[in-house]
Amino acid sequence: MIYLVDDDASVREALVLLLSTYGKEVTAFPDAAHLLAHMDKAKPGILILDLRMPATSGLQLLKKLAEMSIAWPAIMITGHGDVEACRRAFKAGVADFLVKPIDEHVLIEAIASCEAQLAELLARQETANLLDQLTAREREVMELVSKGLGSKDIATTLDVSVRTVDSHRASIAMKLGTPAVAEQTRIWLGVYR
């Protein structure tokens, strides 16, 4: 999903038409307020934001989204690009900065890069969701497992029985969907590296 925010209706229409020819699903908004009103039911996606808009600029919108813990890949577009605006955009975390009129191939390339970033972001979120299922004690056990400790050493470290540790490890395996210690460690380190 691509979320396009631009106050110029002709730019919105042209970009929606162009991107639809590439099979992209685009939802367009005339300003930041309309996008923000839509965010409660929005699926994660790529943002294409106009840098200069009347009420809320693309950079201000990006900041508001970050405050909402939404850090989707973003492409900033503008009709009036300068080095300072570009610097501020990259500092705010945008993936690309494009000047209108936008070259079709450059835009598609930027979107492809953002799609890869989004896939990585969603994979990390899925991993974090798996780990959120663990209890506090299971997290302690998993942290020690990721450091290479066996059940006996974990039991000594946590001052519990080996049987208790093994019970926690069985629960961890079920919640993470794998009995393999290497895979559990990979999942753990994917979030807590």
C-alpha positions, 0 to 999 in steps of 0.5 A: 500500500502506498499513501500519497499526500499532496495538496495539488490534485493534478499531481495526486491524480497523475501519480495515482494513475502512473503507479496503478499502471505498475500494479501499485495500490495507492490511497491519496490524500489532499493534506496531512489531516486527511491521512492522520484521520485514516491512520487508525485503519491503515495497513503498513505501507510506503509514504509519498509526501509533498514537502511543502503543503499549506497547513502541515508540511511533509516533514511535520507530518513525518514527525507526527507519524513518528510520535505515533510510532509509525516509522514506515519508509517515506519518499519526499517529493517537492517542486522546490527542492534545495540542499537544505530541504533535502538535508532536513528530509534525510535527517528526518529519515526519508528513504528518498527525495525527489523533485517534481516533475518526477522521473517515472523510473526514479520513482519506481526505483525509490518505491522498490527500495522502500518496499524492501525496507517495509518488508524488513520492518514488518519482519522485525515487528512480527518477531517482536510480536512473537517475543511479546508473548513471553513472560518475564521469566521466559525472557530471562531464560531466553536471554541466557539461552541466547548467550549459549547457556544450557539448562543447568547453567541457567538454573544455577544463574536464576536459582531455580530447578533444571526442571523449571528451566526446561518447562520454561524452554518448552513454553518458549519453543511453543510460543516461538514456533520452533524447538531449535535453539539456533532459530530461537536465538536468531529470533531473540537477537533479531530484536535484542541485538 
